[in-house]
Amino acid sequence: MTIKKKLYFKLFLVPLIAVIFWAVEAGFNHNLSAGNEETYKGLKLFSDVIELVEKNYVDQVEPKKLIEKAIQGMVSSLDPHSSLLPPEALEELQIDTHGEFGGIGIVITMQRKALTVISPIEGTPACKAGIKAGDIIIKIDGKLTRDIMLWEAVKKMRGPKGAEVVITIIRKELSEPIDFKLVRDIIPIESVRSIVLKPGYGYIRITNFQDNTTNDLELALKELESGDVSLKGLVIDLRNNPGGLLNQAIEVSDRFLQQCEIVSIKGRLKRHTKIFNAHKNKIKRNYPIVVLINGGSASASEIVAGALQDHKRALILGTTSFGKGSVQTVETLRDGYGLKYTIARYYTPNGRSIQAQGIVPDIEVKYHLINNKENADDEGMLKEKDLKNHLKAEPVEKDNIETEPGKQKDEKKHPSMHLLETKHGPLKLEELQSDNQVMRAIEILMGYEILKKM
């Protein structure tokens, strides 16, 4: 039986609400017959268990749910980024590729098993209503969020413009839960923001890699490069950037490189092995660049940092990145389901695998707010190497594979909430001037300009 489907190449960490993918058309033949005796025996055992549970379990069970959970368990045991996507989850994944959606405008995560607001997005219904970073959402439209999946919570809060949703939150300074009745609106997802830090020195923040990231980057560069003072240096901030579209990471890198390798992906199959190269650019950007990264910089953002570092096009400053050096594909299945699984590892131009290792900065600078060095850096941030069943940096022989229990980071240790809270808001010069990593980057760029004249 032949099923036509879409194949998605995806490089993404999912700590928040955004999931990004790259789609290319492909067709595959699916043969459900057992390939060998061992597979056949396993399928027979699986069938026996389903039948026994369905007939004899103390409560009535739905075979469809049993099978779905069994598949989920099988796939998730491969690595942390492989999973079965129910139709609703696949739909949410596809929505997030675009630059806007209908919703209330908050960035959320699961923190200590509680649905927690990281930050409201500036100008959205949530922001206008007074939702704050750190608020815990305990109900959505009267239904408890206990044990809810993150994608389920996102789906419940998204919806058409003008439709109402009620969320119930608890807040540290409040003695009782409070309800917020919000009217959904169209929420734009801005992945690129820019500002002039000092005359001749620009700053660009890229929060993720989505459909319009490269176009938005070009607009930002055009504005910075056409200022009254010629651009002498640029800071590109990829901190807490969880990744996104592979093609956008390649195109962003291409804007600063000339006819050289950007990244390669290598899988077990020949069709999952490819090299991506930069083109000859009409605009030659010769000014120095400092790229900021931290433990929240993952996947596509690591591609950009790795390419610019290997070609000595940018100095990398901050702390070691997350270390997600694997490529996922999402194949559509019958009945609206999708299967997300890993097909390749990616390598920087110098042949480095970032998987479970990360991009190591040229200059390590831990984050804190200036005049407040007690702020938490990202030393306690969960990394790829801490995830259960994570891939090794290089493929290993089957007999040598070690199974590692997933490490649980101390829940008291968190990356600085300041960076996360300001990530989706407008750029404010005074906030950037209190950011020690940004200020160190500017000092390096200004120092370089002085040394050139000596």
VENNOR-V509634 format. One record per helix or strand of 2 or more residues. SS is the DSSP state (A for helix, B for strand). FROM is the first residue (numbers start at 1). TO is the last residue. Records with the same first field share a line. If there is no record, write none. Layout:
SS->FROM-TO ; FROM-TO
//
This chain:
B->2-12 ; 22-29 ; 83-85 ; 100-103 ; 106-111 ; 114-120 ; 136-140 ; 143-144 ; 164-170 ; 178-183 ; 185-188 ; 192-198 ; 201-206 ; 233-237 ; 243-244 ; 261-267 ; 274-277 ; 288-293 ; 315-318 ; 326-332 ; 338-348 ; 363-364
A->37-56 ; 63-76 ; 87-95 ; 125-129 ; 150-157 ; 213-225 ; 246-254 ; 270-272 ; 300-310 ; 334-336 ; 384-386 ; 398-400 ; 417-422 ; 429-433 ; 436-452
//
